[in-house]
Amino acid sequence: VTVWPGGPADVAGLETGDIILEVGDANLSSSVTLAQALDQFDSGDTVELSVYQPNGNKITVRVKL
């Protein structure tokens, strides 16, 4: 919903409107939320995200939590 300036998502290059599809090996859906997928990681871990951008591109970024 929001990418905070200087926050992990901003540093990774994410922008407002991007849709996170996967966290690591977990596909996000109505049964697996972003919060649930991130629960398996600790602060300081680096996580790979698959992201769909509003322009139609699908990218992979690494985010340090």
SERO-4910 file (N, C-alpha, C, O; in steps of 0.05 Angstrom, whole numbers):
BEGIN
 pado doro    nc1    nc2    nc3   cac1   cac2   cac3    cc1    cc2    cc3    oc1    oc2    oc3
  Val    A     17    -24      0      0      0      0     18     25      0     14     43    -16
  Thr    A     37     25     18     55     48     20     84     39     21     90     20     34
  Val    A    101     53      7    129     48      8    141     72     23    141     95     13
  Trp    A    151     67     47    162     88     64    190     97     54    207     79     50
  Pro    A    195    123     49    221    132     41    243    122     60    241    126     84
  Gly    A    263    110     48    286    100     64    281     73     76    300     62     88
  Gly    A    257     62     75    251     36     86    261     14     68    270     19     46
  Pro    A    259    -11     78    270    -34     63    258    -37     35    272    -43     16
  Ala    A    232    -32     32    219    -34      6    230    -13    -13    235    -18    -37
  Asp    A    233     11     -3    244     34    -19    272     27    -28    280     31    -51
  Val    A    289     18     -9    317     12    -15    318    -10    -36    337    -10    -52
  Ala    A    299    -29    -36    299    -51    -55    288    -42    -82    290    -57   -102
  Gly    A    277    -18    -84    267     -8   -109    237    -12   -114    227     -7   -136
  Leu    A    223    -20    -93    194    -23    -96    180      4    -96    190     23    -84
  Glu    A    157      5   -109    142     30   -110    113     25   -103    104      2   -105
  Thr    A     99     46    -94     71     43    -88     57     33   -114     62     44   -135
  Gly    A     40     13   -111     26      1   -134     38    -25   -142     24    -41   -156
  Asp    A     63    -31   -134     74    -58   -139     59    -79   -123     50    -74   -101
  Ile    A     56   -102   -135     42   -124   -122     62   -147   -116     74   -158   -135
  Ile    A     65   -154    -91     83   -176    -83     68   -202    -88     47   -207    -77
  Leu    A     80   -219   -105     68   -244   -112     79   -267    -96     64   -286    -88
  Glu    A    105   -266    -90    118   -288    -75    139   -277    -56    151   -256    -61
  Val    A    142   -291    -33    162   -284    -14    178   -310    -10    168   -330      0
  Gly    A    203   -309    -20    219   -334    -19    205   -354    -37    199   -349    -60
  Asp    A    198   -378    -26    184   -399    -41    154   -398    -36    140   -415    -47
  Ala    A    144   -379    -21    116   -378    -14    100   -360    -33    106   -337    -36
  Asn    A     81   -372    -47     63   -357    -64     42   -343    -47     29   -357    -30
  Leu    A     38   -318    -50     18   -304    -34    -10   -308    -47    -12   -309    -71
  Ser    A    -30   -312    -30    -57   -317    -39    -76   -309    -16    -67   -297      4
  Ser    A   -101   -316    -20   -120   -310      2   -115   -327     26   -123   -321     48
  Ser    A   -101   -350     22    -95   -367     45    -67   -363     57    -61   -371     79
  Val    A    -49   -349     42    -22   -342     52    -18   -313     48    -14   -303     25
  Thr    A    -18   -297     70    -15   -268     68     15   -261     69     32   -277     75
  Leu    A     20   -236     63     47   -226     64     58   -228     92     81   -237     96
  Ala    A     42   -221    112     51   -223    140     58   -252    148     78   -257    161
  Gln    A     41   -271    139     46   -299    145     72   -308    132     88   -323    144
  Ala    A     76   -300    107    100   -309     92    126   -297    105    146   -310    106
  Leu    A    124   -272    115    147   -259    128    152   -269    156    174   -266    166
  Asp    A    133   -282    169    136   -292    196    159   -313    198    170   -316    220
  Gln    A    166   -326    176    187   -346    177    215   -334    177    235   -348    180
  Phe    A    217   -308    174    242   -294    173    246   -277    197    227   -269    211
  Asp    A    272   -270    203    279   -253    225    288   -226    215    296   -223    192
  Ser    A    287   -206    233    297   -180    226    326   -182    218    342   -196    232
  Gly    A    334   -170    196    361   -172    187    365   -192    164    385   -191    150
  Asp    A    345   -211    161    347   -230    140    342   -216    113    329   -195    112
  Thr    A    353   -227     92    348   -218     65    329   -237     52    333   -261     52
  Val    A    308   -226     41    286   -242     29    283   -235      0    285   -212     -8
  Glu    A    279   -255    -17    274   -251    -45    244   -248    -50    228   -266    -42
  Leu    A    236   -227    -64    207   -222    -70    203   -223   -101    219   -212   -116
  Ser    A    182   -236   -109    173   -234   -137    151   -213   -137    132   -215   -122
  Val    A    154   -193   -155    137   -170   -155    126   -164   -182    140   -165   -202
  Tyr    A     99   -158   -184     87   -150   -208     84   -119   -207     73   -109   -188
  Gln    A     94   -106   -227     93    -76   -228     69    -67   -246     61    -81   -264
  Pro    A     59    -43   -240     36    -33   -255     41    -31   -285     22    -32   -301
  Asn    A     66    -29   -293     73    -27   -322     72    -54   -336     77    -56   -360
  Gly    A     66    -76   -320     65   -103   -332     89   -120   -328     89   -143   -335
  Asn    A    111   -108   -318    136   -123   -313    134   -140   -288    121   -132   -269
  Lys    A    146   -163   -289    149   -180   -265    179   -180   -258    195   -187   -275
  Ile    A    186   -171   -234    214   -169   -226    218   -185   -200    200   -192   -186
  Thr    A    243   -191   -195    252   -203   -170    271   -184   -156    290   -175   -168
  Val    A    265   -179   -130    282   -161   -115    290   -174    -89    276   -193    -80
  Arg    A    311   -166    -77    320   -176    -51    316   -153    -31    325   -131    -35
  Val    A    303   -159     -9    297   -140     12    309   -149     38    305   -171     47
  Lys    A    324   -131     51    334   -136     78    314   -127     98    307   -103     99
  Leu    A    304   -145    114    283   -139    134    294   -124    158    279   -117    176
***
